[in-house]
Amino acid sequence: MLRIIFVSLIIAAGVAASFGSSFHALLFYLWIAYFRPETWVWDASFLQSLPLSFIVGAWAVVTTVVQGTKPRFDLRVLLLVLILAISTVSAFASPYSAYAVPYWQDFAKVIVMTYVISIQVTDERRFRLMLYVIALSLGFEAAKQGLAQLALNPGAKNFNPTWLGDENLTAVGMFMLTPFLVVLGQTSKVKWQTWMWRVLAVGVIYRGISTYSRGGFLACGAVALFYIWRTPNRVRSLLAIALVAMMIVPALPDAYWNRMDTIDAKEEDRDASSEGRVHFWQVAVLMANANPILGVGHNAYNAAYDRYDVSKGQYGENRSVHSSWLGMLSELGYPGLMVFIMSIAMAFLACRRTRRLAAALPDGRDLLYYSLALECSLVAFMVGGSFVSFQYNEMIWHVLGITMALDCIVKGRLAQVSSANVELTYAAAVA
């Protein structure tokens, strides 16, 4: 009952706020997308009957247009248009269109909302509010589970389901989220908030670790190494990571490390899961070579699997591709994969540009840390997503949209500083 009251109050506040501001409508949408209230309350039949996400998303788009939000069109927006166009043709032209089209509809909404993020988040205040909503919506329950398990049942596998999917998808989501929690702590001006975000980060990290996902383990390590490489405070970061490791590693039993040991096992020593994953990747390449332009259809690998399975059912039927990269290749063809890779590469370039421009600002420290957090989130996807089908998940596309927004924010800040300097120079010359 308390959960229903809590969710109802947030929904009521979200509805009220959305009528006055398109940005607040976007925040309300992000809360629904990352909190998934219908999965959190005990009796969710009423919430599940409402297309709440679609209604709020559509309202956010309508108010964005009506309130005259400045549109943008550049190379990165073009890449969004291209991936949606390829996905659309692929879904409807696919022999598995009945299977593909419903998934395409969800993906189209994701791309539209990614664009809305890129044009609605126009300053640091909005940027930070958006991070707050995403971090708390996804991180609250995850951190609670992680901290509770670390304290009460350390070392055990966490079987609790999440809206992200199975344990491998959950792990990727957790390690994509962790940099958001860390950067909110780094940029907080209030001490208790700094510690709150740090504690939440530890909980989310352990929630990801306790999935026993090998891809998640690799993603965690990759994020830690990348962060140490990129951060301007390497010694402090090393100490922080070492402290977290000292809290978590002793709690992990031999069963965990035995599973992680299979990551680099030789071919003859692979377990059934690893062996099957390699086979699924080979099938993905067969699909792509047979359908190089449009693939087998948006998210249609599972539906097409039996037709291309050269093992004749040895690894089961209607299996998943277990790789975001090969999933994109097999389902949207070589053009789809190229656009996807370009989108991620452009996001990294935008973060690199943000760091360089932020260094020229007198108060650009927070912007620098934001760019580092986004890079780390992308690294978590690139590594962890290599072992799961995460390519259409809204989280990765929203991160791309956030990098677009941050790029515009730092450019706008630099333009303001340059304009102010010109005015000061002119005033001094006149005087």
Secondary structure, 3 states (H helix, E strand, C coil): CHHHHHHHHHHHHHHHHHHHCHHHHHHHHHHHHHHCHHHHCCCCHHHHHCCHHHHHHHHHHHHHHHCCCCCCCCHHHHHHHHHHHHHHHHHHHCCCHHHHHHHHHHHHHHHHHHHHHHHHCCCHHHHHHHHHHHHHHHHHHHHHHHHHHHHHCCCCCCCCCECCECHHHHHHHHHHHHHHHHHHHHCCCCHHHHHHHHHHHHHHHHHHHCCCCHHHHHHHHHHHHHHHHHCCCHHHHHHHHHHHHHHHHHHCCHHHHHHHHHHHCCHHHCCHHHHHHHHHHHHHHHHHHHCCCCCCCCCCHHHHHHHHCCCCCCCCCCCCCCCHHHHHHHHHHHHHHHHHHHHHHHHHHHHHHHHHHHCCCCCCHHHHHHHHHHHHHHHHHHHHHHHCCCCCCHHHHHHHHHHHHHHHHHHHHHHHHHHHHHHHHHHHHHC
